[in-house]
Each structure stands twice: as structure tokens, then as C-alpha cells.
């Protein structure tokens, strides 16, 4: 139930409309955390495996990282085109290559990150082994015959595959994990060079894989260009998932009507306002600086509030992530 009544605290300050919720952070139980890790690991592994098996592998390009090495091995050994009898265990290359990387990473990275990443890698490998042997013909892929693959088809595969990979990485990052390989190496290098971003380190590692793929696919460099598209889409989708839902706008308002504007923002937009003293140097008047973070869809209402006070002005900035309680629930 909404409460838009005003009240006073002990120092006589007026409080507007919304009861402060100090218990919005609930401690996560151990069993709930385990279930969350399992849930996101399954989702991450499924999206990654589907991307690799049905799009990357069939369209013959190396997407960077450990999966890129796996794709090149399959290309060199001609695994997908040979009529194989028996089980295809080539996906186990992912585990073999990740083991030394994760062992080295235990010296510098968190144990939780190592464990969750190892769980994710094992899940991806298990699903890939299953898909490689149960659905060898990739019946759900966008093309079934290599001779039918033109540039357009392979480009679509790189875009869709990159999007699925980005979703997979986003799910992994939600539980303090990664998809292994280049992500782990990038995290280790970044810890030694904190002034550089993890993304730039991962990109550098993937560039090494791309350089190797130039030699593997030397007769036709299209796979290299498709890999760049795949990596770009994957990174973009991952960022959007992790930050898109948390984007907001930060307004800073210079005004002589701090109480009136604050009350309207709190009651109308249901967001808090922070006030700090300010001084206008043109006329040396004492004013207030109001700081407020709102949702993008609320900008019209915010502007209508500010418009009531012509001598007031505001400027806006982009907020990429919000930590903690954002607004009061209706």
C-alpha cells in the first residue's frame, strides 16, 4: 500500500511519502546459491554448445579461444566430413586444454571462480560430446551441405552464433564464472596489469587464435573475418545483458527550490533525492544541488517537474549500472 503522507523526524526535517525500506537485501542461503549456480551453468553450457555445434562447426570457422582451437582441430582432421564410426570424443579437447589453464589460475584467481568455470567447461564438453554423436548431421542447423554455404549463410551463422555465445558468457558471469580458456587467461593477465581491462586482455588472447587460424584457413580467409564478427557480436550481447537492464539516467539539478522539487520527485517518480549545498557564482546566491537517478522512461515526467521552476537548470548523465535499492516498489 502506498504511503504519500509527510512526516517529521526528530530534527524537524520533513520526510515525503515513502517509507524507507532498509531490509531490501536478503541474505542468500547456501542451498539457494547452489541451485542458482547449477541453473545458470546449465543455461550457459546449453547456449554455448548449441552455438558451437549448429553454427560455428557447420559453417567452418574458428571463433577464438579454446572452442576456436577445437574448431581448427576438427577442420584439420576433417572430422565433420568423414563418415565416422564409433564415438566422436573431439570435444574433450576443451577439457584437456582448460585443465592446465585452470591449475595455473588457482595461484591468482578466486577459488569460487575456478570451480564454477571448471563446472561450466565440463558441462559444455558433456553437451558437445552428446550432440556430436547423437546429432552428427546437425539437422537443426541453417545449412546441411557445405556446398550450399554461401557468404550470406555463414555471416548469419556468425551473427547468431555470436549472440548465443554472448548470452552464454553473460549467464556464466552472473555466477562468478566464465566459459574457460581465453576468459581465464585474460583474467589472470588483467590481475597483473590492473590498469588494463579484462575485455582487452581476452581480445588479445583471441587475436592469437585468429592469427593461428590464418595459417589453418590459408586457402580462404573468410573464416577469419567470420570470427571477428562472431567475437564482436558475442561481446556486445554480453554487455547488453549484464548492463542493459541496469541502465539509468543521473540528473543533477541546480535550484533554489530544493524542497519542492525533491517532494515532487519522490512522490511522482518514487526515487530518492540527495541534496548538497551549492553556490551560484554569477550572483553569489546560495543554492542546492539535487542528485537523482531515474529510469529512462521517466525522463518526460522529470522534465515536466523541472519546467515548473524556470530559474532551475539540470544536466543529465548516463548510468551503466546500479548497485543496491533503486526505487520504492509500488
C-alpha positions in Angstrom: 0.0 0.0 0.0 1.3 3.4 -0.9 2.0 6.0 1.7 2.2 9.5 0.4 1.8 11.2 3.8 4.5 13.6 5.0 6.1 13.2 8.4 8.8 14.7 10.6 11.9 13.2 12.1 13.5 14.2 15.4 15.4 17.1 13.9 12.2 18.6 12.4 13.1 17.7 8.8 10.1 16.8 6.6 10.0 13.3 5.1 8.0 12.6 2.0 5.6 9.9 1.2 7.7 6.7 1.0 8.7 4.6 3.9 12.4 3.8 3.7 13.0 0.1 3.1 16.1 -0.9 4.9 15.6 -4.7 4.6 15.7 -4.9 0.8 18.9 -7.0 0.8 18.1 -10.6 1.7 20.9 -12.9 2.6 21.2 -15.8 0.1 21.1 -19.2 1.7 23.7 -21.8 0.7 21.2 -24.1 -0.9 19.7 -21.3 -2.9 23.2 -20.3 -4.1 24.0 -23.8 -5.2 20.7 -24.0 -7.1 21.4 -20.7 -8.8 24.9 -21.8 -9.8 23.5 -25.1 -11.3 20.7 -23.2 -13.1 23.0 -20.6 -14.7 25.6 -23.2 -15.5 23.1 -25.4 -17.4 21.8 -22.3 -19.3 25.4 -21.1 -20.1 26.6 -24.5 -21.3 23.5 -25.1 -23.4 23.7 -21.8 -25.3 27.4 -22.2 -25.9 27.1 -25.8 -27.1 24.2 -25.0 -29.4 26.1 -22.1 -30.8 29.3 -24.1 -31.5 27.7 -27.4 -32.7 25.0 -26.0 -35.0 26.5 -22.7 -36.2 30.3 -22.5 -35.8 31.2 -26.1 -36.6 28.9 -26.5 -39.6 30.0 -23.1 -41.1 33.6 -23.9 -40.6 35.3 -21.0 -38.8 37.2 -20.6 -35.5 35.5 -18.3 -33.0 38.6 -17.7 -30.9 39.5 -19.2 -27.5 39.5 -22.9 -26.7 36.5 -23.5 -28.9 38.4 -21.9 -31.8 41.2 -24.4 -31.3 38.6 -27.2 -31.2 37.1 -25.9 -34.5 40.5 -25.8 -36.2 41.4 -29.4 -35.0 38.1 -30.6 -36.4 38.8 -28.8 -39.7 42.4 -30.2 -40.0 41.2 -33.8 -39.1 38.2 -33.4 -41.4 36.0 -34.9 -38.7 32.8 -33.4 -39.8 33.0 -34.6 -43.4 34.2 -38.1 -42.8 31.7 -40.8 -42.2 32.9 -41.8 -38.8 32.1 -45.0 -37.0 32.3 -45.0 -33.2 32.2 -42.2 -30.8 33.5 -38.6 -31.5 35.4 -37.5 -28.4 37.0 -34.5 -30.0 35.1 -32.1 -27.7 37.2 -33.5 -24.8 40.0 -31.2 -26.2 38.2 -28.4 -24.4 38.8 -30.2 -21.0 42.3 -31.1 -21.8 43.3 -27.6 -22.8 41.4 -26.0 -19.9 43.0 -28.2 -17.1 46.5 -26.6 -17.2 45.0 -23.1 -17.5 42.7 -23.6 -14.5 45.5 -25.1 -12.5 47.8 -22.1 -13.1 44.9 -19.8 -12.4 44.4 -21.2 -8.9 47.5 -19.2 -7.9 46.0 -15.8 -8.6 42.2 -16.1 -9.1 39.4 -16.8 -6.6 38.7 -20.5 -5.9 34.9 -19.9 -6.5 35.7 -18.5 -10.0 37.9 -21.5 -10.8 35.4 -24.1 -9.5 32.4 -22.5 -11.3 34.4 -22.2 -14.5 35.5 -25.8 -14.3 31.9 -26.8 -13.8 30.8 -24.8 -16.8 33.6 -26.3 -19.0 32.7 -29.8 -18.0 29.0 -29.1 -18.8 29.8 -27.7 -22.2 32.1 -30.6 -23.0 29.4 -33.2 -22.0 26.7 -31.5 -24.1 29.0 -31.2 -27.1 30.0 -34.9 -26.9 26.3 -35.7 -26.8 25.4 -33.5 -29.7 28.4 -34.7 -31.8 27.3 -38.3 -31.5 23.5 -38.1 -31.3 23.1 -35.4 -34.0 26.1 -35.8 -36.3 24.2 -34.4 -39.3 23.2 -31.2 -37.4 19.6 -31.4 -38.5 18.7 -28.1 -36.9 21.5 -26.0 -38.5 20.8 -23.4 -41.1 22.5 -25.4 -43.8 23.3 -29.1 -44.1 25.5 -29.3 -47.1 28.9 -27.5 -47.2 28.4 -26.9 -50.9 25.3 -24.9 -50.2 27.0 -22.5 -47.8 27.5 -19.0 -49.3 28.9 -16.0 -47.6 25.5 -14.8 -46.5 24.6 -18.0 -44.8 27.9 -18.1 -43.0 27.6 -14.5 -41.9 24.2 -15.1 -40.5 25.7 -18.1 -38.6 28.5 -15.9 -37.2 26.0 -13.3 -36.0 23.5 -15.8 -34.4 26.3 -17.9 -33.0 28.0 -14.8 -31.5 24.7 -13.8 -29.9 24.2 -17.2 -28.3 27.8 -17.2 -27.1 27.3 -13.7 -25.6 24.2 -15.0 -23.8 26.3 -17.9 -22.5 29.1 -15.7 -21.2 26.6 -13.4 -19.5 25.0 -16.3 -17.7 28.4 -17.5 -16.6 29.5 -14.1 -15.3 26.3 -13.9 -13.2 27.7 -16.7 -11.0 31.3 -15.6 -10.9 32.4 -18.0 -13.7 33.5 -17.9 -17.3 33.4 -20.2 -20.4 37.1 -21.0 -19.8 40.1 -20.7 -22.0 40.7 -17.1 -23.1 38.5 -15.7 -20.4 40.6 -17.3 -17.7 43.9 -16.2 -19.3 42.5 -12.7 -19.7 41.5 -12.5 -16.0 45.0 -13.6 -14.9 46.8 -11.1 -17.2 44.5 -8.3 -16.1 45.2 -9.0 -12.4 48.9 -8.4 -13.2 48.0 -5.3 -15.2 45.1 -3.7 -13.3 45.2 -0.6 -15.4 44.0 -2.7 -18.4 40.5 -4.1 -18.8 39.7 -7.9 -18.8 38.0 -7.4 -22.2 41.2 -6.1 -23.8 43.2 -9.0 -22.4 40.6 -11.6 -23.6 40.6 -9.9 -27.0 44.5 -10.1 -27.2 44.3 -13.8 -26.4 41.7 -14.4 -29.1 43.8 -12.5 -31.6 46.5 -15.1 -31.1 43.9 -17.8 -32.0 42.9 -15.7 -35.0 46.5 -15.4 -36.2 46.9 -19.2 -36.0 43.6 -19.7 -37.9 45.0 -17.6 -40.8 47.5 -20.4 -41.4 44.9 -23.1 -40.9 42.4 -21.5 -43.3 45.1 -20.0 -45.6 43.3 -21.1 -48.8 40.3 -19.0 -47.8 40.4 -16.3 -45.1 36.6 -15.9 -44.8 36.7 -17.9 -41.6 39.0 -15.3 -40.0 36.6 -12.5 -40.9 33.6 -14.5 -39.6 35.5 -15.0 -36.3 35.8 -11.2 -35.9 32.1 -10.8 -36.5 31.4 -13.6 -34.0 33.6 -12.1 -31.3 32.2 -8.6 -31.8 28.5 -9.8 -31.6 29.3 -12.0 -28.6 31.0 -9.2 -26.6 28.2 -6.7 -27.5 25.3 -9.1 -26.5 27.1 -10.0 -23.2 27.5 -6.3 -22.3 23.9 -5.5 -23.1 22.6 -8.4 -21.0 24.7 -7.5 -18.0 24.2 -3.7 -18.2 21.1 -3.1 -20.3 18.6 -3.8 -17.6 20.5 -1.6 -15.2 20.9 1.5 -17.3 19.5 4.7 -15.9 19.9 8.4 -16.1 21.5 10.6 -13.4 20.2 14.2 -13.1 22.0 16.9 -11.3 19.8 19.9 -10.7 20.8 23.4 -9.6 17.9 25.1 -7.9 16.6 27.4 -5.1 13.6 25.2 -4.8 15.1 22.0 -3.4 12.3 21.1 -1.1 9.5 21.5 -3.7 11.4 19.6 -6.4 12.5 16.9 -4.1 9.0 16.3 -2.9 7.6 16.0 -6.4 10.4 13.6 -7.5 9.9 11.4 -4.5 6.1 11.3 -4.8 5.8 11.2 -8.6 8.8 9.2 -9.7 9.3 7.3 -6.4 13.0 7.8 -6.4 15.2 9.3 -3.7 17.0 12.6 -4.0 20.3 13.7 -2.5 20.8 17.3 -1.7 24.2 19.1 -1.3 24.8 22.9 -0.8 25.9 24.9 -3.8 26.6 28.5 -4.6 25.9 30.3 -7.9 29.0 32.4 -8.8 27.2 34.8 -11.1 25.1 36.3 -8.4 26.8 34.6 -5.4 23.4 33.1 -4.3 23.2 30.1 -2.1 21.5 27.2 -4.0 21.2 23.4 -3.7 22.5 20.7 -5.9 20.0 17.8 -6.2 21.2 14.4 -7.4 18.6 11.9 -8.7 18.9 8.6 -10.6 15.8 7.7 -12.6 14.7 5.2 -15.3 15.0 6.4 -18.9 11.2 6.1 -19.4 10.6 8.6 -16.6 12.5 11.5 -18.3 9.4 13.2 -19.6 7.9 13.3 -16.1 11.2 14.6 -14.7 11.3 17.4 -17.3 7.8 18.4 -16.5 8.7 18.8 -12.8 11.8 20.9 -13.6 9.8 23.0 -16.1 7.7 24.5 -13.2 10.8 26.3 -12.0 12.2 28.4 -14.9 15.3 29.6 -12.9 16.3 26.0 -12.3 18.5 24.0 -14.7 19.6 20.4 -14.8 22.1 18.3 -16.7 21.9 14.6 -17.3 24.5 11.7 -17.5 24.3 8.0 -18.4 24.5 5.4 -15.6 25.5 2.0 -16.7 24.9 0.0 -13.6 23.1 0.4 -10.3 24.0 -1.5 -7.1 21.6 -1.7 -4.3 18.0 -0.5 -4.0 17.0 1.7 -6.9 13.4 2.8 -6.1 10.5 2.0 -4.0 8.2 -0.7 -5.2 4.6 0.3 -5.8 
